[in-house]
Structure formats: structure tokens, C-alpha cells
């Protein structure tokens, strides 16, 4: 009973902070971590199977204007424009823009995390050191599975490539904040304090990099240490 209550609270928190998560059932696993490790919902069991990328997307042109973004802030046109400057390949630029729009579009009915994931992987194949694509995959994994650990592996990969990528630090801060609350509910103060310290550190880096605290993570999680 406690496990079900915990799961319900975590899901509610996740939806509240990351409004617009996919309505697809969270049983679409397997998902794959950097390096090909397979993960199912709630599991990080390594698997030797390597994720084969899916390249069978429709080659037809996409009207980017029909997938709108908000002007500024998290998942915004301003962020997209800044990140696109990190890509030199014209095709990869188009793939990343479409993936970004399908992930963060303000028209939530047009979000398509499955297609976005495949597009991010195509970008990584061409530009393996492009940190924003790893962050994008992390978001699609979180949005379709609510698997904190699996999505966090992708966010960590992004900052390993680019330690200044603020959006990834912000996402990690959210993950640690949610995990801190879970540890508190279990009365595990040692773990709660560890997650608090980690999460606050990443949030401070994100803010220093100019990422706005739109989700109120500082107030929700990191005002008072457990």
C-alpha cells in the first residue's frame, strides 16, 4: 500500500512540474541508456543488446511553423536558436529543430516523444558531442516512462559533454529534488540530504548559466535542507 501511495505521489509531482507529459502508457520500454544499456520501467538492469536506431521516418518536409514554441524560457525558441548554433551539418540542424519542437511545443497535442527520440538519435550519429540532443532524449524518456534514473543517465551524459549546459543541470536538479522527497517519505534522512546537496548544486549551476527557475525548484525542494 505504501509503495502504491509513493508511486502516486511521485507521478503527481512529476506531472505538476513537467506539465504536458505524454498520455501514452508508461510501459513502452525498453529504453536505452548511453552506451546501449537497456532499461525497463523502474529498472536499470544492464543488457548486452545494443539499441538499433530507427531511421524509417518520413522524408517529407515538415512545416516547423505548425509546431510552435514559446518565445523565451525553458523549451523556447530562444533556447532552440542558441543550441542550433552548435551544429554545422544542415540536415542535423533540421532534425534537431523538429525533435526539439516535437518535445517542447507549446501546442501539447502536437508533442510526439517517440518521433523526437529517433530524430535526436540521428543527430547524435552525426554530432556525438552535441549535448542538447542527449538532454532531449532524457526528456523523452522521462515524459513516457517517469523513470527518474533512466532519464537522469541521459542528462548526466549531456553535462559530461558540456558542463555548461544549463538546461541539463536544471533537469538533474528536478530529478534529485523528487528523489529527495521520496527519501524523506521513507525516513531516509541520509539519502534525502545527499540528494538535496546534489540537486541544489545542479540548480545553482543552471541558474548561473541563465536558466530561469520556471518550475520553482528552489522553493519546492532546495530552500531548507532535510
C-alpha positions as CSV (number, residue, x, y, z in Angstrom):
1,X,0.0,0.0,0.0
2,X,2.8,2.4,0.9
3,X,4.5,1.6,-2.4
4,X,1.4,2.5,-4.4
5,X,1.0,5.7,-2.4
6,X,4.6,6.7,-3.1
7,X,4.2,5.9,-6.8
8,X,1.0,8.0,-6.9
9,X,2.6,11.0,-5.2
10,X,5.7,10.8,-7.4
11,X,3.6,10.7,-10.6
12,X,1.5,13.7,-9.4
13,X,4.6,15.7,-8.6
14,X,6.2,14.8,-11.9
15,X,3.1,15.9,-13.9
16,X,2.8,19.1,-11.9
17,X,6.3,20.1,-12.6
18,X,6.6,18.8,-16.2
19,X,3.1,19.5,-17.4
20,X,2.3,18.0,-20.7
21,X,3.9,14.6,-20.3
22,X,2.8,12.1,-22.9
23,X,-0.5,10.4,-22.4
24,X,0.9,7.2,-23.7
25,X,1.1,4.4,-21.1
26,X,4.4,4.3,-19.2
27,X,5.0,0.7,-20.3
28,X,6.7,1.4,-23.6
29,X,10.0,0.0,-22.5
30,X,12.7,-1.0,-23.4
31,X,14.5,2.3,-23.4
32,X,18.3,2.5,-23.8
33,X,20.9,4.5,-21.9
34,X,24.1,5.9,-23.3
35,X,26.3,3.0,-24.4
36,X,23.4,0.7,-25.2
37,X,22.3,-0.4,-21.7
38,X,18.6,-1.5,-21.8
39,X,16.2,-0.2,-19.1
40,X,12.6,-1.1,-18.4
41,X,10.3,1.0,-16.2
42,X,11.8,1.0,-12.7
43,X,14.9,-0.9,-13.7
44,X,18.4,-0.2,-14.6
45,X,19.5,-3.7,-15.4
46,X,22.3,-3.8,-17.9
47,X,21.6,-5.7,-21.1
48,X,24.1,-6.6,-23.9
49,X,21.6,-5.7,-26.6
50,X,22.6,-2.6,-28.4
51,X,19.9,-0.1,-29.3
52,X,19.5,-0.1,-33.1
53,X,18.5,3.3,-34.3
54,X,15.2,3.7,-36.3
55,X,15.7,5.6,-39.5
56,X,12.4,5.0,-41.2
57,X,10.9,8.4,-40.7
58,X,9.0,10.0,-43.5
59,X,11.4,12.1,-45.6
60,X,8.8,14.7,-46.4
61,X,9.3,18.3,-45.4
62,X,8.0,19.4,-42.1
63,X,6.3,22.8,-41.5
64,X,8.2,23.9,-38.4
65,X,5.8,26.9,-38.0
66,X,3.0,24.4,-37.4
67,X,4.8,23.2,-34.3
68,X,5.0,26.4,-32.2
69,X,7.3,27.2,-29.3
70,X,7.1,29.8,-26.6
71,X,9.4,32.8,-27.2
72,X,11.6,32.5,-24.1
73,X,12.4,30.3,-21.2
74,X,12.7,26.5,-20.9
75,X,12.0,24.7,-24.2
76,X,11.7,28.0,-26.0
77,X,12.5,29.4,-29.5
78,X,15.3,31.4,-27.9
79,X,16.9,28.2,-26.5
80,X,16.5,26.4,-29.8
81,X,18.2,29.1,-31.8
82,X,21.1,29.2,-29.4
83,X,21.5,25.4,-29.5
84,X,21.3,25.2,-33.3
85,X,24.4,27.3,-33.4
86,X,26.3,24.3,-32.1
87,X,25.5,22.2,-35.2
88,X,27.2,22.7,-38.5
89,X,25.5,19.9,-40.5
90,X,22.4,21.3,-42.3
91,X,20.5,18.1,-42.1
92,X,21.2,17.6,-38.5
93,X,20.1,21.1,-37.8
94,X,16.7,20.4,-39.4
95,X,16.4,17.1,-37.5
96,X,17.2,18.7,-34.2
97,X,14.8,21.5,-34.7
98,X,12.0,19.1,-35.5
99,X,12.9,16.9,-32.5
100,X,13.1,20.0,-30.2
101,X,9.7,21.3,-31.4
102,X,8.1,17.9,-31.0
103,X,9.4,17.7,-27.5
104,X,8.7,21.2,-26.2
105,X,6.0,22.6,-28.4
106,X,3.5,24.9,-26.7
107,X,0.7,23.0,-28.5
108,X,0.9,20.0,-26.3
109,X,-1.4,17.9,-28.7
110,X,1.4,18.0,-31.2
111,X,4.1,16.6,-28.9
112,X,5.5,13.4,-30.2
113,X,8.2,11.9,-28.0
114,X,8.7,8.8,-30.0
115,X,9.5,10.6,-33.2
116,X,11.6,13.1,-31.3
117,X,13.7,10.4,-29.8
118,X,14.5,8.9,-33.1
119,X,15.4,12.3,-34.5
120,X,17.7,13.1,-31.5
121,X,19.5,9.8,-32.2
122,X,20.0,10.7,-35.8
123,X,21.6,14.0,-34.7
124,X,23.9,12.2,-32.2
125,X,25.0,9.8,-35.0
126,X,26.3,12.9,-36.9
127,X,27.3,15.0,-33.9
128,X,28.1,12.7,-31.0
129,X,29.3,15.6,-28.9
130,X,26.2,17.7,-29.2
131,X,25.0,17.8,-25.6
132,X,21.4,19.2,-26.2
133,X,20.4,16.0,-28.1
134,X,21.2,13.9,-25.1
135,X,19.2,16.2,-22.9
136,X,16.4,15.9,-25.4
137,X,16.4,12.1,-25.2
138,X,16.4,12.3,-21.4
139,X,13.3,14.4,-21.6
140,X,11.5,12.0,-23.9
141,X,12.4,9.0,-21.6
142,X,11.1,10.9,-18.6
143,X,7.9,12.0,-20.3
144,X,7.0,8.5,-21.5
145,X,8.1,6.4,-18.5
146,X,8.5,8.7,-15.5
147,X,11.7,6.7,-14.9
148,X,13.9,9.2,-12.9
149,X,17.1,7.1,-13.1
150,X,16.9,6.3,-16.8
151,X,16.3,9.9,-17.8
152,X,19.0,11.2,-15.4
153,X,21.6,9.0,-17.2
154,X,21.0,11.0,-20.4
155,X,21.1,14.3,-18.6
156,X,24.4,13.3,-17.0
157,X,25.8,12.4,-20.4
158,X,24.9,15.8,-21.6
159,X,26.8,17.6,-18.9
160,X,29.7,15.2,-19.2
161,X,30.0,16.5,-22.8
162,X,29.2,20.1,-22.0
163,X,29.4,21.1,-18.2
164,X,27.9,24.5,-19.0
165,X,24.6,23.1,-20.5
166,X,22.3,24.7,-18.1
167,X,19.1,23.0,-19.2
168,X,20.6,19.6,-18.4
169,X,21.7,20.8,-14.9
170,X,18.1,22.1,-14.3
171,X,16.7,18.7,-15.3
172,X,19.1,16.9,-13.0
173,X,18.1,19.2,-10.2
174,X,14.5,18.3,-10.7
175,X,15.3,14.6,-10.6
176,X,17.3,14.9,-7.4
177,X,14.6,17.1,-5.8
178,X,11.9,14.5,-6.5
179,X,14.2,11.7,-5.3
180,X,14.9,13.7,-2.1
181,X,11.2,13.8,-1.4
182,X,11.0,10.1,-1.9
183,X,13.8,9.5,0.5
184,X,12.1,11.8,3.1
185,X,8.9,9.8,2.9
186,X,11.0,6.7,3.6
187,X,12.5,8.5,6.6
188,X,15.9,8.0,5.0
189,X,17.4,11.4,6.0
190,X,21.0,10.5,4.9
191,X,19.8,9.9,1.4
192,X,17.5,12.9,1.4
193,X,20.3,15.2,2.5
194,X,22.6,13.7,-0.2
195,X,20.0,14.3,-2.9
196,X,19.4,17.8,-1.5
197,X,23.0,18.7,-1.8
198,X,23.4,17.3,-5.3
199,X,20.2,18.8,-6.6
200,X,20.9,22.3,-5.2
201,X,24.4,22.3,-6.7
202,X,23.0,21.5,-10.1
203,X,20.2,24.1,-9.8
204,X,22.7,26.8,-8.8
205,X,24.8,25.9,-11.9
206,X,21.7,26.1,-14.1
207,X,20.7,29.5,-12.8
208,X,24.3,30.7,-13.2
209,X,24.1,29.7,-16.8
210,X,21.0,31.8,-17.2
211,X,18.3,29.1,-17.0
212,X,15.2,30.6,-15.3
213,X,13.7,28.6,-12.4
214,X,10.3,28.4,-14.1
215,X,9.3,25.3,-12.2
216,X,10.1,26.8,-8.8
217,X,12.6,24.1,-7.9
218,X,14.4,26.2,-5.4
219,X,11.2,26.9,-3.4
220,X,9.8,23.4,-3.9
221,X,13.0,21.4,-3.0
222,X,16.0,23.4,-2.0
223,X,15.1,26.1,0.5
224,X,15.6,24.0,3.6
225,X,17.9,21.0,4.0
226,X,16.2,17.9,5.5
